[in-house]
Amino acid sequence: MSVASNEMAKVKDPLPGDLAIWFFIMAEMLVFGIFFITYVFVRSNNVELFNTYQLELHRVAGIINTIALITSSYFVAMGVYCIRQNNIQRTGHMLLSALFMGAVFVAVKMWEYSHVFGAGIHLSTNTFYTFYISLTFFHFMHVMMGMVILGALYYFLRQGKYTADDHHGIETGASYWHMVDLLWIVLFPLVYIIR
């Protein structure tokens, strides 16, 4: 092996996980960014309507979901740390804990939707609810996909696929899950709080 090859082998990837996930994350953040900018623009032309209907949202549910996703991201980060230490059992516990917090988010969001739809509110009720339902449901689907990814990571971990030397998949899944969390951290104050 040449000296150049040895040096290349020592250089760590600048981003955790697979490069393809970062292209996907950037594309998803671009889509959400366009959504967010459109929301802000439309809201600026309908401030009174948005302020009125924003008060109908369950802010406590939004706060619980924010805490759930931040906590789940912590567990995912700890899972990455644990697999780097080759602590397979603790990695599994962290992934399951993250999955549980994702399930809390899903349960709370479904409860919230049941109240919204139960009140006869739908996409065409008004402009605010068009954005609220579209943005939160689009994000909800990303949470569901993230939970499938976390479940797959746990399954493959239990099959012995990941070790301290080979945990690229866990870093890839963690990167996706952190994106989901970051998007909610922007979405929550934008839709539920800022007036």
C-alpha atoms as a printed R data frame, in Angstrom:
    type eleno elety resid chain resno       x      y      z
1   ATOM     1    CA   MET     A     1   0.000  0.000  0.000
2   ATOM     2    CA   SER     A     2   1.402  3.409 -0.926
3   ATOM     3    CA   VAL     A     3   1.908  6.259  1.548
4   ATOM     4    CA   ALA     A     4  -0.904  8.220 -0.177
5   ATOM     5    CA   SER     A     5  -3.279  5.270  0.209
6   ATOM     6    CA   ASN     A     6  -2.384  4.965  3.907
7   ATOM     7    CA   GLU     A     7  -3.103  8.663  4.433
8   ATOM     8    CA   MET     A     8  -6.419  8.398  2.560
9   ATOM     9    CA   ALA     A     9  -7.457  5.461  4.747
10  ATOM    10    CA   LYS     A    10  -6.773  7.512  7.893
11  ATOM    11    CA   VAL     A    11  -8.934 10.449  6.786
12  ATOM    12    CA   LYS     A    12 -12.426 10.197  8.252
13  ATOM    13    CA   ASP     A    13 -15.473 11.077  6.204
14  ATOM    14    CA   PRO     A    14 -16.347 14.745  6.818
15  ATOM    15    CA   LEU     A    15 -20.019 13.834  7.342
16  ATOM    16    CA   PRO     A    16 -21.389 10.944  9.383
17  ATOM    17    CA   GLY     A    17 -23.230  8.258  7.469
18  ATOM    18    CA   ASP     A    18 -23.649  7.757  3.769
19  ATOM    19    CA   LEU     A    19 -23.144 10.700  1.388
20  ATOM    20    CA   ALA     A    20 -26.445  9.877 -0.342
21  ATOM    21    CA   ILE     A    21 -28.395 10.611  2.858
22  ATOM    22    CA   TRP     A    22 -26.897 14.086  2.920
23  ATOM    23    CA   PHE     A    23 -28.142 14.784 -0.608
24  ATOM    24    CA   PHE     A    24 -31.549 13.525  0.506
25  ATOM    25    CA   ILE     A    25 -31.438 15.661  3.675
26  ATOM    26    CA   MET     A    26 -30.493 18.771  1.693
27  ATOM    27    CA   ALA     A    27 -33.328 18.126 -0.787
28  ATOM    28    CA   GLU     A    28 -35.838 17.633  2.028
29  ATOM    29    CA   MET     A    29 -34.667 20.749  3.828
30  ATOM    30    CA   LEU     A    30 -35.011 22.701  0.594
31  ATOM    31    CA   VAL     A    31 -38.609 21.499  0.208
32  ATOM    32    CA   PHE     A    32 -39.434 22.376  3.812
33  ATOM    33    CA   GLY     A    33 -37.602 25.697  3.429
34  ATOM    34    CA   ILE     A    34 -39.827 26.604  0.472
35  ATOM    35    CA   PHE     A    35 -42.867 25.571  2.530
36  ATOM    36    CA   PHE     A    36 -41.703 27.735  5.459
37  ATOM    37    CA   ILE     A    37 -40.970 30.784  3.294
38  ATOM    38    CA   THR     A    38 -44.345 30.448  1.574
39  ATOM    39    CA   TYR     A    39 -46.037 30.165  4.972
40  ATOM    40    CA   VAL     A    40 -44.323 33.350  6.211
41  ATOM    41    CA   PHE     A    41 -45.207 35.243  3.021
42  ATOM    42    CA   VAL     A    42 -48.883 34.190  3.046
43  ATOM    43    CA   ARG     A    43 -49.104 34.814  6.789
44  ATOM    44    CA   SER     A    44 -47.761 38.356  6.377
45  ATOM    45    CA   ASN     A    45 -50.731 39.075  4.104
46  ATOM    46    CA   ASN     A    46 -53.256 37.415  6.464
47  ATOM    47    CA   VAL     A    47 -51.921 38.215  9.935
48  ATOM    48    CA   GLU     A    48 -55.285 38.542 11.654
49  ATOM    49    CA   LEU     A    49 -56.629 35.272 10.223
50  ATOM    50    CA   PHE     A    50 -53.455 33.366 11.118
51  ATOM    51    CA   ASN     A    51 -53.332 34.837 14.645
52  ATOM    52    CA   THR     A    52 -56.976 33.962 15.258
53  ATOM    53    CA   TYR     A    53 -56.771 30.328 14.166
54  ATOM    54    CA   GLN     A    54 -53.328 29.775 15.605
55  ATOM    55    CA   LEU     A    55 -54.904 30.220 19.042
56  ATOM    56    CA   GLU     A    56 -57.071 27.145 18.373
57  ATOM    57    CA   LEU     A    57 -54.019 24.886 18.197
58  ATOM    58    CA   HIS     A    58 -53.013 22.749 21.156
59  ATOM    59    CA   ARG     A    59 -49.738 24.379 22.154
60  ATOM    60    CA   VAL     A    60 -49.207 21.945 25.022
61  ATOM    61    CA   ALA     A    61 -49.383 19.081 22.499
62  ATOM    62    CA   GLY     A    62 -46.818 20.922 20.388
63  ATOM    63    CA   ILE     A    63 -44.542 21.400 23.406
64  ATOM    64    CA   ILE     A    64 -44.847 17.704 24.347
65  ATOM    65    CA   ASN     A    65 -43.951 16.777 20.776
66  ATOM    66    CA   THR     A    66 -40.985 19.144 20.801
67  ATOM    67    CA   ILE     A    67 -39.679 17.565 24.000
68  ATOM    68    CA   ALA     A    68 -40.317 14.072 22.573
69  ATOM    69    CA   LEU     A    69 -38.306 14.744 19.405
70  ATOM    70    CA   ILE     A    70 -35.439 16.512 21.164
71  ATOM    71    CA   THR     A    71 -35.241 13.634 23.641
72  ATOM    72    CA   SER     A    72 -35.350 11.082 20.847
73  ATOM    73    CA   SER     A    73 -32.503 12.873 19.073
74  ATOM    74    CA   TYR     A    74 -30.507 12.685 22.292
75  ATOM    75    CA   PHE     A    75 -31.111  8.924 22.451
76  ATOM    76    CA   VAL     A    76 -30.073  8.527 18.803
77  ATOM    77    CA   ALA     A    77 -26.886 10.530 19.424
78  ATOM    78    CA   MET     A    78 -26.164  8.340 22.451
79  ATOM    79    CA   GLY     A    79 -26.781  5.281 20.273
80  ATOM    80    CA   VAL     A    80 -24.105  6.469 17.849
81  ATOM    81    CA   TYR     A    81 -21.750  7.123 20.779
82  ATOM    82    CA   CYS     A    82 -22.428  3.661 22.233
83  ATOM    83    CA   ILE     A    83 -21.840  1.809 18.955
84  ATOM    84    CA   ARG     A    84 -18.536  3.662 18.565
85  ATOM    85    CA   GLN     A    85 -17.652  2.227 21.994
86  ATOM    86    CA   ASN     A    86 -18.793 -1.198 20.729
87  ATOM    87    CA   ASN     A    87 -21.466 -1.297 23.434
88  ATOM    88    CA   ILE     A    88 -24.047 -3.192 21.370
89  ATOM    89    CA   GLN     A    89 -26.564 -3.703 24.174
90  ATOM    90    CA   ARG     A    90 -26.628 -0.038 25.170
91  ATOM    91    CA   THR     A    91 -26.860  0.984 21.508
92  ATOM    92    CA   GLY     A    92 -29.973 -1.171 21.244
93  ATOM    93    CA   HIS     A    93 -31.458  0.423 24.349
94  ATOM    94    CA   MET     A    94 -30.820  3.895 22.939
95  ATOM    95    CA   LEU     A    95 -32.442  3.042 19.597
96  ATOM    96    CA   LEU     A    96 -35.494  1.585 21.355
97  ATOM    97    CA   SER     A    97 -35.720  4.676 23.577
98  ATOM    98    CA   ALA     A    98 -35.607  6.908 20.494
99  ATOM    99    CA   LEU     A    99 -38.316  4.779 18.885
100 ATOM   100    CA   PHE     A   100 -40.457  5.106 22.002
101 ATOM   101    CA   MET     A   101 -40.137  8.902 21.959
102 ATOM   102    CA   GLY     A   102 -41.004  8.875 18.250
103 ATOM   103    CA   ALA     A   103 -44.120  6.869 19.156
104 ATOM   104    CA   VAL     A   104 -44.996  9.512 21.765
105 ATOM   105    CA   PHE     A   105 -44.789 12.141 19.025
106 ATOM   106    CA   VAL     A   106 -47.014 10.075 16.724
107 ATOM   107    CA   ALA     A   107 -49.590  9.418 19.464
108 ATOM   108    CA   VAL     A   108 -49.797 13.083 20.475
109 ATOM   109    CA   LYS     A   109 -49.996 14.247 16.868
110 ATOM   110    CA   MET     A   110 -52.758 11.729 16.111
111 ATOM   111    CA   TRP     A   111 -54.666 12.953 19.183
112 ATOM   112    CA   GLU     A   112 -54.226 16.507 17.915
113 ATOM   113    CA   TYR     A   113 -55.445 15.570 14.426
114 ATOM   114    CA   SER     A   114 -58.461 13.775 15.901
115 ATOM   115    CA   HIS     A   115 -59.506 17.038 17.578
116 ATOM   116    CA   VAL     A   116 -58.891 19.106 14.455
117 ATOM   117    CA   PHE     A   117 -60.690 16.760 12.062
118 ATOM   118    CA   GLY     A   118 -63.343 15.990 14.678
119 ATOM   119    CA   ALA     A   119 -64.197 19.694 14.727
120 ATOM   120    CA   GLY     A   120 -64.876 19.518 10.991
121 ATOM   121    CA   ILE     A   121 -61.647 21.287 10.056
122 ATOM   122    CA   HIS     A   122 -59.942 20.219  6.824
123 ATOM   123    CA   LEU     A   123 -57.490 21.511  4.236
124 ATOM   124    CA   SER     A   124 -59.977 23.916  2.674
125 ATOM   125    CA   THR     A   125 -61.346 25.366  5.945
126 ATOM   126    CA   ASN     A   126 -59.101 28.416  5.572
127 ATOM   127    CA   THR     A   127 -55.557 29.372  4.548
128 ATOM   128    CA   PHE     A   128 -54.136 28.854  8.020
129 ATOM   129    CA   TYR     A   129 -55.435 25.303  8.274
130 ATOM   130    CA   THR     A   130 -54.254 24.559  4.744
131 ATOM   131    CA   PHE     A   131 -50.713 25.306  5.912
132 ATOM   132    CA   TYR     A   132 -51.092 23.769  9.358
133 ATOM   133    CA   ILE     A   133 -52.392 20.432  8.056
134 ATOM   134    CA   SER     A   134 -50.024 20.324  5.064
135 ATOM   135    CA   LEU     A   135 -46.869 21.219  6.988
136 ATOM   136    CA   THR     A   136 -47.523 19.091 10.045
137 ATOM   137    CA   PHE     A   137 -48.721 16.071  8.052
138 ATOM   138    CA   PHE     A   138 -45.715 16.246  5.723
139 ATOM   139    CA   HIS     A   139 -43.491 16.323  8.788
140 ATOM   140    CA   PHE     A   140 -45.546 13.540 10.431
141 ATOM   141    CA   MET     A   141 -44.820 11.285  7.429
142 ATOM   142    CA   HIS     A   142 -41.107 11.996  7.846
143 ATOM   143    CA   VAL     A   143 -41.357 10.959 11.506
144 ATOM   144    CA   MET     A   144 -43.055  7.718 10.447
145 ATOM   145    CA   MET     A   145 -40.312  7.040  7.898
146 ATOM   146    CA   GLY     A   146 -37.692  7.818 10.543
147 ATOM   147    CA   MET     A   147 -39.284  5.321 12.916
148 ATOM   148    CA   VAL     A   148 -39.124  2.644 10.221
149 ATOM   149    CA   ILE     A   149 -35.423  3.473  9.783
150 ATOM   150    CA   LEU     A   150 -34.796  3.302 13.551
151 ATOM   151    CA   GLY     A   151 -36.641 -0.027 13.700
152 ATOM   152    CA   ALA     A   152 -34.516 -1.382 10.848
153 ATOM   153    CA   LEU     A   153 -31.335 -0.179 12.576
154 ATOM   154    CA   TYR     A   154 -32.352 -1.981 15.759
155 ATOM   155    CA   TYR     A   155 -33.151 -5.151 13.803
156 ATOM   156    CA   PHE     A   156 -29.794 -5.121 11.993
157 ATOM   157    CA   LEU     A   157 -27.985 -4.320 15.228
158 ATOM   158    CA   ARG     A   158 -29.548 -7.420 16.811
159 ATOM   159    CA   GLN     A   159 -28.434 -9.423 13.753
160 ATOM   160    CA   GLY     A   160 -24.837 -8.387 14.452
161 ATOM   161    CA   LYS     A   161 -24.474 -6.112 11.448
162 ATOM   162    CA   TYR     A   162 -23.063 -3.130 13.372
163 ATOM   163    CA   THR     A   163 -19.874 -2.870 15.406
164 ATOM   164    CA   ALA     A   164 -17.481 -0.138 16.501
165 ATOM   165    CA   ASP     A   165 -15.584 -0.685 13.246
166 ATOM   166    CA   ASP     A   166 -18.652 -0.850 11.008
167 ATOM   167    CA   HIS     A   167 -21.524  1.400 12.072
168 ATOM   168    CA   HIS     A   168 -22.006  3.484  8.928
169 ATOM   169    CA   GLY     A   169 -25.700  2.513  8.759
170 ATOM   170    CA   ILE     A   170 -26.408  3.759 12.271
171 ATOM   171    CA   GLU     A   171 -24.776  7.109 11.498
172 ATOM   172    CA   THR     A   172 -26.830  7.357  8.302
173 ATOM   173    CA   GLY     A   173 -30.100  6.678 10.114
174 ATOM   174    CA   ALA     A   174 -29.142  9.053 12.924
175 ATOM   175    CA   SER     A   175 -28.475 11.834 10.422
176 ATOM   176    CA   TYR     A   176 -31.966 11.419  8.963
177 ATOM   177    CA   TRP     A   177 -33.569 11.394 12.434
178 ATOM   178    CA   HIS     A   178 -31.735 14.576 13.459
179 ATOM   179    CA   MET     A   179 -33.079 16.275 10.306
180 ATOM   180    CA   VAL     A   180 -36.628 15.327 11.323
181 ATOM   181    CA   ASP     A   181 -36.009 16.835 14.760
182 ATOM   182    CA   LEU     A   182 -34.458 20.014 13.344
183 ATOM   183    CA   LEU     A   183 -37.401 20.554 10.993
184 ATOM   184    CA   TRP     A   184 -39.854 20.298 13.894
185 ATOM   185    CA   ILE     A   185 -37.792 22.781 15.922
186 ATOM   186    CA   VAL     A   186 -38.395 25.294 13.098
187 ATOM   187    CA   LEU     A   187 -41.974 24.221 12.355
188 ATOM   188    CA   PHE     A   188 -43.273 24.315 15.930
189 ATOM   189    CA   PRO     A   189 -42.571 27.977 16.767
190 ATOM   190    CA   LEU     A   190 -43.385 29.082 13.217
191 ATOM   191    CA   VAL     A   191 -46.880 27.551 13.196
192 ATOM   192    CA   TYR     A   192 -47.789 27.361 16.893
193 ATOM   193    CA   ILE     A   193 -46.067 30.297 18.606
194 ATOM   194    CA   ILE     A   194 -44.891 33.221 16.449
195 ATOM   195    CA   ARG     A   195 -47.559 35.883 16.131
